[in-house]
Amino acid sequence: MQKFLSIGKIATLGFWVLPLLALFGMLGKEWSELVLWIGVLVFYAHLGELVVIQGKLRMKDRDTIYDAMMVILVGFFHWLPIVREEK
């Protein structure tokens, strides 16, 4: 399971390179617009995910700025092991 989560984190971080390239117009006009919209949708999905999971992170004393940024960047690949760990 840990290997899956690590690969997911790397793949999701790799995804964020595409909207950055699109932001600077390196993908062509049509692709840049499409990739930017997909990036915006993923960003808002992860932001909503953060709102939903923030209470569970707070219960585990993991409601720091770092954890919030990681949830926005990689989503459940970051918070799933935190929520599953035993205290």
ROBATOR-415859 format. One line per field, with one value per atom (N, C-alpha, C, O, CB): residue number from 0; atom name; residue in one letter; z, y, x. Coordinates in steps of 0.02 Angstrom, whole numbers, padded with zeros to 5 digits. Glycine has a CB too. Example, Ala and Ser with C-alpha at 12.3 -4.5 7.8 and 13.67 -1.06 7.14 Angstrom:
REM residues 2
tiro = c(0|0|0|0|0|1|1|1|1|1)
kolro = c(N|CA|C|O|CB|N|CA|C|O|CB)
numar = c(a|a|a|a|a|s|s|s|s|s)
Z = c(00390|00390|00390|00423|00452|00354|00357|00394|00402|00286)
Y = c(-00284|-00225|-00165|-00166|-00224|-00112|-00053|00002|00057|-00030)
X = c(00660|00615|00660|00712|00565|00642|00684|00645|00670|00704)
***
This chain:
REM residues 87
tiro = c(0|0|0|0|0|1|1|1|1|1|2|2|2|2|2|3|3|3|3|3|4|4|4|4|4|5|5|5|5|5|6|6|6|6|6|7|7|7|7|7|8|8|8|8|8|9|9|9|9|9|10|10|10|10|10|11|11|11|11|11|12|12|12|12|12|13|13|13|13|13|14|14|14|14|14|15|15|15|15|15|16|16|16|16|16|17|17|17|17|17|18|18|18|18|18|19|19|19|19|19|20|20|20|20|20|21|21|21|21|21|22|22|22|22|22|23|23|23|23|23|24|24|24|24|24|25|25|25|25|25|26|26|26|26|26|27|27|27|27|27|28|28|28|28|28|29|29|29|29|29|30|30|30|30|30|31|31|31|31|31|32|32|32|32|32|33|33|33|33|33|34|34|34|34|34|35|35|35|35|35|36|36|36|36|36|37|37|37|37|37|38|38|38|38|38|39|39|39|39|39|40|40|40|40|40|41|41|41|41|41|42|42|42|42|42|43|43|43|43|43|44|44|44|44|44|45|45|45|45|45|46|46|46|46|46|47|47|47|47|47|48|48|48|48|48|49|49|49|49|49|50|50|50|50|50|51|51|51|51|51|52|52|52|52|52|53|53|53|53|53|54|54|54|54|54|55|55|55|55|55|56|56|56|56|56|57|57|57|57|57|58|58|58|58|58|59|59|59|59|59|60|60|60|60|60|61|61|61|61|61|62|62|62|62|62|63|63|63|63|63|64|64|64|64|64|65|65|65|65|65|66|66|66|66|66|67|67|67|67|67|68|68|68|68|68|69|69|69|69|69|70|70|70|70|70|71|71|71|71|71|72|72|72|72|72|73|73|73|73|73|74|74|74|74|74|75|75|75|75|75|76|76|76|76|76|77|77|77|77|77|78|78|78|78|78|79|79|79|79|79|80|80|80|80|80|81|81|81|81|81|82|82|82|82|82|83|83|83|83|83|84|84|84|84|84|85|85|85|85|85|86|86|86|86|86)
kolro = c(N|CA|C|O|CB|N|CA|C|O|CB|N|CA|C|O|CB|N|CA|C|O|CB|N|CA|C|O|CB|N|CA|C|O|CB|N|CA|C|O|CB|N|CA|C|O|CB|N|CA|C|O|CB|N|CA|C|O|CB|N|CA|C|O|CB|N|CA|C|O|CB|N|CA|C|O|CB|N|CA|C|O|CB|N|CA|C|O|CB|N|CA|C|O|CB|N|CA|C|O|CB|N|CA|C|O|CB|N|CA|C|O|CB|N|CA|C|O|CB|N|CA|C|O|CB|N|CA|C|O|CB|N|CA|C|O|CB|N|CA|C|O|CB|N|CA|C|O|CB|N|CA|C|O|CB|N|CA|C|O|CB|N|CA|C|O|CB|N|CA|C|O|CB|N|CA|C|O|CB|N|CA|C|O|CB|N|CA|C|O|CB|N|CA|C|O|CB|N|CA|C|O|CB|N|CA|C|O|CB|N|CA|C|O|CB|N|CA|C|O|CB|N|CA|C|O|CB|N|CA|C|O|CB|N|CA|C|O|CB|N|CA|C|O|CB|N|CA|C|O|CB|N|CA|C|O|CB|N|CA|C|O|CB|N|CA|C|O|CB|N|CA|C|O|CB|N|CA|C|O|CB|N|CA|C|O|CB|N|CA|C|O|CB|N|CA|C|O|CB|N|CA|C|O|CB|N|CA|C|O|CB|N|CA|C|O|CB|N|CA|C|O|CB|N|CA|C|O|CB|N|CA|C|O|CB|N|CA|C|O|CB|N|CA|C|O|CB|N|CA|C|O|CB|N|CA|C|O|CB|N|CA|C|O|CB|N|CA|C|O|CB|N|CA|C|O|CB|N|CA|C|O|CB|N|CA|C|O|CB|N|CA|C|O|CB|N|CA|C|O|CB|N|CA|C|O|CB|N|CA|C|O|CB|N|CA|C|O|CB|N|CA|C|O|CB|N|CA|C|O|CB|N|CA|C|O|CB|N|CA|C|O|CB|N|CA|C|O|CB|N|CA|C|O|CB|N|CA|C|O|CB|N|CA|C|O|CB|N|CA|C|O|CB|N|CA|C|O|CB|N|CA|C|O|CB|N|CA|C|O|CB|N|CA|C|O|CB|N|CA|C|O|CB|N|CA|C|O|CB|N|CA|C|O|CB|N|CA|C|O|CB)
numar = c(m|m|m|m|m|q|q|q|q|q|k|k|k|k|k|f|f|f|f|f|l|l|l|l|l|s|s|s|s|s|i|i|i|i|i|g|g|g|g|g|k|k|k|k|k|i|i|i|i|i|a|a|a|a|a|t|t|t|t|t|l|l|l|l|l|g|g|g|g|g|f|f|f|f|f|w|w|w|w|w|v|v|v|v|v|l|l|l|l|l|p|p|p|p|p|l|l|l|l|l|l|l|l|l|l|a|a|a|a|a|l|l|l|l|l|f|f|f|f|f|g|g|g|g|g|m|m|m|m|m|l|l|l|l|l|g|g|g|g|g|k|k|k|k|k|e|e|e|e|e|w|w|w|w|w|s|s|s|s|s|e|e|e|e|e|l|l|l|l|l|v|v|v|v|v|l|l|l|l|l|w|w|w|w|w|i|i|i|i|i|g|g|g|g|g|v|v|v|v|v|l|l|l|l|l|v|v|v|v|v|f|f|f|f|f|y|y|y|y|y|a|a|a|a|a|h|h|h|h|h|l|l|l|l|l|g|g|g|g|g|e|e|e|e|e|l|l|l|l|l|v|v|v|v|v|v|v|v|v|v|i|i|i|i|i|q|q|q|q|q|g|g|g|g|g|k|k|k|k|k|l|l|l|l|l|r|r|r|r|r|m|m|m|m|m|k|k|k|k|k|d|d|d|d|d|r|r|r|r|r|d|d|d|d|d|t|t|t|t|t|i|i|i|i|i|y|y|y|y|y|d|d|d|d|d|a|a|a|a|a|m|m|m|m|m|m|m|m|m|m|v|v|v|v|v|i|i|i|i|i|l|l|l|l|l|v|v|v|v|v|g|g|g|g|g|f|f|f|f|f|f|f|f|f|f|h|h|h|h|h|w|w|w|w|w|l|l|l|l|l|p|p|p|p|p|i|i|i|i|i|v|v|v|v|v|r|r|r|r|r|e|e|e|e|e|e|e|e|e|e|k|k|k|k|k)
Z = c(00000|00000|00000|-00034|00061|00038|00042|-00026|-00044|00094|-00064|-00130|-00177|-00215|-00160|-00173|-00213|-00196|-00241|-00201|-00131|-00110|-00133|-00154|-00034|-00130|-00152|-00228|-00251|-00134|-00265|-00338|-00354|-00400|-00373|-00318|-00328|-00314|-00351|-00284|-00261|-00245|-00301|-00323|-00179|-00325|-00379|-00442|-00476|-00392|-00459|-00520|-00515|-00563|-00533|-00456|-00448|-00450|-00480|-00381|-00418|-00422|-00495|-00517|-00377|-00531|-00601|-00643|-00690|-00629|-00624|-00659|-00654|-00703|-00630|-00596|-00587|-00631|-00638|-00514|-00660|-00707|-00770|-00799|-00725|-00791|-00852|-00848|-00894|-00868|-00795|-00791|-00788|-00813|-00731|-00756|-00756|-00826|-00845|-00709|-00864|-00933|-00974|-01015|-00965|-00963|-00999|-00980|-01022|-00984|-00918|-00895|-00934|-00946|-00820|-00952|-00990|-01065|-01103|-00967|-01087|-01158|-01194|-01255|-01191|-01160|-01191|-01221|-01248|-01140|-01218|-01244|-01306|-01331|-01191|-01331|-01387|-01360|-01304|-01433|-01398|-01373|-01352|-01297|-01426|-01394|-01378|-01317|-01272|-01438|-01317|-01261|-01197|-01143|-01277|-01202|-01141|-01107|-01046|-01158|-01146|-01117|-01084|-01029|-01171|-01118|-01091|-01027|-00977|-01144|-01028|-00970|-00911|-00854|-00987|-00925|-00871|-00839|-00778|-00898|-00879|-00850|-00809|-00756|-00906|-00833|-00795|-00729|-00677|-00835|-00732|-00672|-00622|-00561|-00689|-00646|-00602|-00569|-00510|-00641|-00608|-00581|-00527|-00475|-00637|-00541|-00492|-00429|-00373|-00522|-00438|-00381|-00336|-00275|-00404|-00366|-00326|-00295|-00241|-00369|-00330|-00301|-00239|-00188|-00353|-00243|-00186|-00130|-00071|-00207|-00148|-00097|-00060|00002|-00129|-00096|-00064|-00021|00033|-00116|-00045|-00006|00059|00111|-00047|00057|00118|00167|00227|00100|00143|00188|00222|00282|00148|00184|00212|00262|00313|00156|00248|00289|00345|00388|00244|00346|00395|00467|00509|00386|00482|00550|00571|00628|00555|00525|00541|00550|00593|00486|00510|00518|00585|00619|00461|00605|00669|00727|00776|00676|00722|00775|00781|00835|00761|00727|00728|00741|00735|00662|00758|00767|00705|00710|00828|00647|00584|00542|00481|00545|00574|00537|00526|00538|00574|00502|00490|00418|00377|00503|00404|00336|00287|00231|00335|00309|00267|00246|00187|00303|00294|00278|00232|00187|00342|00242|00199|00127|00080|00226|00120|00053|00019|-00041|00057|00057|00028|00006|-00045|00078|00045|00024|-00040|-00084|00081|-00045|-00106|-00165|-00221|-00096|-00154|-00209|-00228|-00288|-00190|-00180|-00197|-00173|-00186|-00168|-00138|-00118|-00068|-00020|-00178|-00079|-00030|-00023|00025|-00047|-00070|-00064|-00002|00024|-00127|00020|00081|00144|00193|00075|00144|00207|00223|00282|00205|00175|00189|00240|00287|00125|00234|00285|00354|00405|00263|00355|00419|00455|00515|00409|00419|00449|00471|00521|00400|00433|00449|00505|00536|00388|00520|00571|00641|00657|00572|00680|00750|00794|00782|00773|00846|00894|00949|00994|00923)
Y = c(-00060|00000|00063|00112|00000|00061|00119|00134|00193|00107|00082|00092|00126|00171|00025|00104|00134|00209|00250|00097|00225|00295|00337|00394|00299|00309|00345|00358|00413|00307|00307|00316|00367|00408|00248|00364|00413|00484|00530|00396|00493|00560|00586|00643|00560|00543|00563|00580|00629|00508|00537|00549|00614|00651|00490|00626|00687|00749|00799|00684|00746|00802|00812|00869|00791|00757|00762|00794|00830|00693|00781|00812|00887|00922|00787|00914|00986|01022|01083|01003|00984|01014|01037|01089|00964|00998|01015|01083|01123|00961|01097|01164|01220|01275|01168|01206|01257|01271|01328|01236|01217|01226|01262|01305|01158|01245|01277|01351|01392|01242|01366|01436|01480|01539|01440|01451|01489|01478|01499|01469|01446|01438|01389|01395|01503|01341|01294|01233|01189|01271|01229|01170|01186|01142|01141|01245|01265|01293|01276|01205|01336|01372|01327|01334|01420|01279|01235|01192|01186|01191|01161|01116|01155|01132|01078|01214|01255|01271|01266|01319|01291|01309|01248|01253|01338|01191|01130|01108|01091|01074|01107|01084|01132|01111|01078|01197|01245|01233|01236|01316|01221|01208|01144|01141|01203|01092|01030|01043|01017|00975|01083|01100|01138|01126|01142|01184|01221|01174|01180|01277|01128|01080|01036|01023|01037|01011|00969|01009|00984|00939|01072|01115|01123|01115|01183|01138|01147|01082|01082|01177|01026|00961|00947|00924|00904|00961|00950|01000|00984|00956|01061|01109|01086|01092|01178|01060|01032|00972|00963|01011|00931|00874|00897|00865|00833|00951|00978|01000|00987|01036|01033|01056|00996|00999|01096|00942|00883|00847|00823|00835|00842|00800|00839|00809|00769|00905|00947|00925|00926|01020|00907|00885|00823|00818|00873|00775|00714|00728|00699|00661|00774|00793|00828|00817|00839|00869|00904|00854|00863|00954|00801|00750|00713|00689|00700|00709|00675|00725|00707|00638|00788|00842|00852|00864|00826|00848|00857|00911|00904|00791|00964|01017|01077|01134|01040|01062|01115|01141|01112|01088|01194|01222|01171|01165|01289|01136|01085|01032|01015|01052|01007|00956|00983|00948|00929|01045|01076|01082|01067|01145|01104|01111|01043|01037|01145|00992|00926|00897|00863|00879|00910|00886|00922|00892|00898|00986|01023|00997|00994|01099|00980|00956|00884|00869|00963|00838|00767|00733|00674|00731|00768|00740|00684|00687|00716|00632|00578|00538|00501|00532|00544|00509|00534|00498|00519|00594|00620|00603|00581|00695|00614|00608|00537|00522|00651|00492|00424|00388|00358|00384|00389|00356|00389|00355|00354|00454|00489|00467|00454|00566|00463|00444|00371|00353|00456|00328|00257|00238|00186|00218|00280|00262|00258|00296|00312|00213|00205|00252|00267|00131|00276|00320|00280|00308|00371)
X = c(00041|00000|00044|00028|-00047|00099|00143|00174|00182|00198|00191|00220|00169|00187|00243|00106|00053|00045|00038|-00014|00046|00039|00098|00089|00031|00158|00217|00215|00230|00281|00196|00191|00136|00144|00175|00081|00028|00050|00032|-00031|00089|00114|00159|00153|00154|00204|00250|00211|00225|00302|00162|00123|00082|00077|00076|00054|00014|00058|00039|-00025|00116|00162|00185|00193|00223|00195|00213|00157|00171|00228|00095|00038|00042|00028|-00028|00061|00061|00112|00109|00074|00159|00206|00169|00186|00263|00120|00083|00047|00054|00032|00008|-00022|00030|00019|-00068|00087|00140|00167|00177|00197|00177|00199|00146|00162|00215|00083|00028|00023|00006|-00038|00037|00034|00082|00068|00048|00139|00189|00183|00227|00259|00129|00115|00160|00169|00121|00187|00234|00200|00234|00284|00134|00099|00057|00022|00054|00060|00017|-00048|-00069|00003|-00080|-00138|-00196|-00222|-00163|-00214|-00271|-00257|-00298|-00289|-00198|-00180|-00171|-00191|-00116|-00142|-00131|-00197|-00203|-00094|-00246|-00311|-00344|-00370|-00357|-00342|-00372|-00337|-00370|-00369|-00271|-00233|-00242|-00246|-00158|-00246|-00258|-00326|-00332|-00254|-00378|-00444|-00445|-00476|-00497|-00410|-00406|-00369|-00388|-00370|-00315|-00278|-00321|-00317|-00217|-00363|-00408|-00458|-00472|-00444|-00486|-00534|-00502|-00532|-00563|-00442|-00407|-00391|-00397|-00342|-00370|-00355|-00416|-00412|-00330|-00474|-00535|-00559|-00587|-00590|-00548|-00566|-00524|-00550|-00557|-00459|-00415|-00429|-00422|-00341|-00449|-00468|-00531|-00534|-00480|-00579|-00638|-00621|-00649|-00690|-00575|-00551|-00519|-00529|-00501|-00481|-00451|-00503|-00497|-00404|-00555|-00609|-00642|-00657|-00662|-00653|-00686|-00641|-00666|-00706|-00577|-00532|-00498|-00465|-00479|-00505|-00470|-00485|-00439|-00490|-00546|-00563|-00525|-00503|-00637|-00519|-00481|-00407|-00375|-00491|-00380|-00310|-00300|-00250|-00288|-00348|-00344|-00345|-00309|-00402|-00385|-00388|-00321|-00305|-00444|-00283|-00218|-00161|-00102|-00206|-00178|-00129|-00085|-00025|-00084|-00116|-00081|-00115|-00119|-00078|-00138|-00172|-00126|-00144|-00236|-00065|-00016|-00022|-00059|00056|00013|00014|00044|00020|00055|00096|00127|00076|00071|00186|00038|-00012|-00066|-00090|-00043|-00087|-00137|-00111|-00146|-00158|-00049|-00020|-00012|-00024|00048|00007|00015|-00052|-00056|00048|-00105|-00172|-00193|-00223|-00224|-00178|-00196|-00155|-00181|-00184|-00092|-00050|-00063|-00070|00023|-00068|-00071|-00135|-00145|-00013|-00178|-00242|-00238|-00199|-00278|-00277|-00282|-00218|-00210|-00339|-00172|-00108|-00070|-00028|-00066|-00084|-00052|-00091|-00062|-00043|-00156|-00194|-00215|-00228|-00254|-00219|-00242|-00198|-00225|-00245|-00131|-00091|-00096|-00090|-00018|-00107|-00113|-00177|-00175|-00114|-00232|-00296|-00295|-00326|-00353|-00260|-00258|-00211|-00219|-00239|-00162|-00112|-00144|-00190|-00054|-00118|-00141|-00102|-00044|-00131|-00135|-00101|-00070|-00039|-00148)
***
